[in-house]
Amino acid sequence: MQLKISEEMLDAIHHAGHVPEDIRRRFAGIAPVAGSQPAQFLLTLSDDEAMELSELLQWHVRSDPATGSPTPETAPYAAIIQAISDRQF
């Protein structure tokens, strides 16, 4: 599975805690998408790794009690989860 992620999403995954080594190795292979504006990056994962990352990032998402939406700080994690979900179906 290949995901195009934004710079904000890229920064978020590098700051996620408790990421297993197999997923961290995939982060090292993230490459910029040539000519993309705004800048985008390509993250390649197996289906199992994508599910593992999605489940891990769910622990990082916090919702604003007033709106039910992810907080601004955790919105990039929610965006990655959504991108993975969109690619799986």
matplotlib code that plots the C-alpha trace (Angstrom):
import matplotlib.pyplot as plt

x = [0.0, 1.3, 0.1, 0.7, 1.1, 1.5, 4.4, 2.3, 1.4, 5.1, 6.1, 3.3, 4.4, 8.0, 6.7, 4.4, 5.3, 5.7, 6.2, 7.5, 10.8, 9.3, 7.2, 10.1, 12.1, 9.3, 9.4, 13.1, 12.0, 9.6, 10.3, 9.2, 6.7, 8.5, 6.8, 4.0, 2.7, 2.2, 4.9, 3.8, 5.6, 5.2, 4.9, 4.9, 3.5, 2.2, -1.5, -0.5, 1.9, -0.8, -3.3, -0.7, 0.1, -3.6, -4.3, -1.2, -2.2, -5.7, -4.2, -2.7, -6.0, -7.8, -11.2, -12.4, -15.3, -17.2, -17.0, -16.2, -13.5, -9.8, -7.9, -5.6, -2.6, -3.9, -5.7, -2.6, -2.9, -6.6, -5.8, -3.3, -5.8, -8.4, -6.0, -5.2, -8.9, -9.7, -6.9, -8.2, -11.7]
y = [0.0, 3.4, 6.5, 10.1, 12.0, 15.7, 17.3, 17.7, 14.0, 13.2, 15.2, 13.5, 10.0, 10.8, 12.0, 9.1, 7.0, 3.3, 2.6, -1.0, -1.3, -2.8, 0.3, 2.6, 1.0, 2.0, 5.6, 5.7, 4.9, 7.7, 9.6, 13.0, 13.0, 14.8, 18.1, 17.9, 21.3, 21.4, 18.9, 15.3, 12.2, 8.6, 6.0, 2.4, -0.2, -3.8, -4.3, -5.7, -2.8, -0.3, -1.9, -2.0, 1.7, 2.6, 0.8, 2.5, 6.0, 5.5, 5.7, 9.2, 10.8, 13.0, 14.5, 18.0, 17.4, 20.4, 19.2, 15.5, 16.2, 15.5, 18.2, 20.3, 18.5, 15.1, 15.8, 14.6, 11.2, 11.0, 12.0, 9.1, 6.6, 7.9, 7.6, 4.0, 3.2, 4.8, 2.6, -0.6, -0.4]
z = [0.0, -0.9, 0.9, -0.1, 3.1, 3.8, 5.6, 8.7, 8.6, 8.1, 11.1, 13.2, 12.4, 13.4, 16.8, 17.4, 20.4, 20.8, 17.1, 16.5, 14.7, 11.5, 11.0, 11.9, 9.1, 6.7, 7.9, 6.9, 3.3, 3.0, -0.2, -1.5, -4.4, -7.2, -8.3, -5.7, -4.4, -1.5, -0.7, -0.4, 0.6, -0.3, 2.6, 1.5, 3.8, 3.6, 4.4, 7.8, 8.5, 7.5, 9.9, 12.7, 12.1, 12.0, 15.3, 16.9, 15.8, 17.2, 20.6, 19.8, 18.6, 21.1, 20.4, 21.3, 23.6, 22.2, 18.5, 18.6, 16.0, 16.5, 18.3, 16.1, 17.6, 16.8, 13.5, 11.4, 13.1, 12.3, 8.7, 8.4, 9.8, 7.3, 4.4, 5.4, 5.7, 2.3, 0.7, 2.2, 0.8]

ax = plt.figure().add_subplot(projection="3d")
ax.plot(x, y, z, "-o")
ax.set_aspect("equal")
plt.show()
